[in-house]
Amino acid sequence: MSGSTPPSPTWRPATVLVHGGQTRSQHGETAEALFLTSGFVYDTAEQAEATFLGTAEHYQYSRFGNPTVAMLESRLAQIEGAEACRATATGMAAVHAALLSHLKAGDRVVASRALFGSCYWIVATLLPRYGIEYVFVDGFDLDQWEAALREPTALVLLESPSNPMLEIVDLRAVSALAHRAGALVVVDNVFATPLLQKPLELGADVVVYSCTKHIDGQGRVLGGAVLGSKTWVEEVLQPFIRNTGPSMSAFNAWLLLKGLETLRLRVDAQCQSAARIADFLAEQREITRVWYPTRHDHAQRELAMAQMTQGGTLVTFEVAGGKAGAFAAMNRFRLIAISNNLGDSKSLATHPATTTHMKIGPEERARLGITDGVIRLSVGLEDVADLEDDLRRSLAHLS
């Protein structure tokens, strides 16, 4: 009864999300088995020796690999179209591992300045401690990318759409420039999810995710993933993960496998609601601006439409009255919750200037357009009319 479900090249994404990577034990279970074990035993001392030598395939220790985690890695690789995947304890562990496994003292990194706060800290604060040079560019400006990538570069890091201003980077063009400079291109694809955008098909080398977001989608567990070529994952990334220990727990992997089963249903519904909410907010007089990748007034709508299949589940908007106006509106939400998470089945609102992007400083926030009136809204699975009612009532107090 044991064995893996063989993937079919004709399977469409929804089927892969349910069946991809499944391995059944001798018991023939329907749901993926949860292997809550730290270690594994060997039949003989010779088998243990061969396992450590790499001449025999056998699980050694859950920090190195675990059957439940392996199922998640296989399913993520199949849906992403990647040769290999390694799961990590958190999304930031994934970003950290992707960068530090590849870089060394004397290397140079070029990054889009529109990064999540912790990613920005790694580039601007941590990497220089190890003798790694960095250059920030405005991700939407190809001239800046071209200028920065005239010098030999080890790695390029970017996110598209960006957090929280939904800036779009031309992945194909930037990847081509980066490869001419000798760089590995790492894309944080968390806002788009593996369903809405395929960075590897657009020229990127590595994709990272916070599985905490849409992949779980229900606010339960933390997790991350790094995906890329089999050679890079096994020869560069795996030794780093194996020896530094940012491993994912089997329980978290099991819940994330369950999350993947409904990912398409959730993301499709959330995208439809988000597009409607963006249009709704644009009509409110208390709102000074709305950002949503596929709206006609987004500066990079054409590029977003070319790279993504839908606009995503996030809407960013600016409330009149700055911080006071934003706080007044958020404090009157009854349905929408205030939280710094996103991609959840529940709608969540964040004030980036005082939370996720507080530590990058006011000058950098101003350069990115993150004003004190900006709110990032992660649209959930509630009835969209109820979300509109909550926003309408909350904003009415500002008039």
SULHUGI-V71089 format. One line per field, one symbol per residue. ss: DSSP state (H for helix, E for strand, C for the rest). phi: phi as a letter, one per 40 degrees, with the letter a starting at -180 (. if undefined). burial: + if it has 24 or more other C-alpha atoms within 12 Angstrom, else -. Layout:
ss=???
phi=???
burial=???
//
This chain:
ss=CCEECCCCCCCCHHHHHHHCCCEECCCCCCCCCCCCCCECCCCCHHHHHHHHHCCCCCCCECCCCCHHHHHHHHHHHHHHCCCEEEEECCHHHHHHHHHHCCCCCCCEEEEECCCCHHHHHHHHHHHHHCCCEEEEECCCCHHHHHHHCCCCCCEEEEECCCCCCCCCCCHHHHHHHHHHCCCEEEEECCCCHHHHCCHHHHCCCEEEEECCCCCCCCCCCCCEEEEECHHHHHHHHHHHHHHHCCCCCHHHHHHHHHHHHCHHHHHHHHHHHHHHHHHHHHCCCCEEEEECCCCCCCCCHHHHHHHCCCCCCEEEEEECCHHHHHHHHHHCCCCCEECCCCCCCCCEEECHHHCCCHHHCHHHHHHHCCCCCEEEEECCCCCHHHHHHHHHHHHHCCC
phi=.chccccbccccdcccccbdgcbccccgcccccbccacbbbbcacccccccccgcbcacbaccciadcccccccccccccgbcaabcbcacccccdcccccccadgcbbbbcccbddccdcdccbcdccbgbcbbcbcdcbccccccccccdbcabbabaccbbcfcbbccccccccccccgccbbbcbcccgcccabdccchcbbbbbccdccccgbgbbciaabbacccccccbcddccdcbgcccccccccccccccdbdccccdccccccccccccccccccbcabbadbcccccbdccccccbcachbbbbabccggcccccccccbcbccccaccagccccbbbbdcbbcbcccgcccccccgcccccbbbcccbccccccccccccccdccc
burial=------------++++++++++++-------++++----------------------++++++++++++++++++++++++++++++++++++++++++++++---++++++++++++++++++--+----+++++++++++--++-++-+++++++++++++++++++++++++++++-+-++++++++++++++++++-++++++++++++++++++++++++++++--++--+++-+++--++++++++++++++++++++++++++++++++++++++-+-++++++++++--+-++-+++-++++++++++++++-+--+++++++++-++++++++++++++++++++++++-+----+--+++++++++++++++-+--++-++++++-++-
//
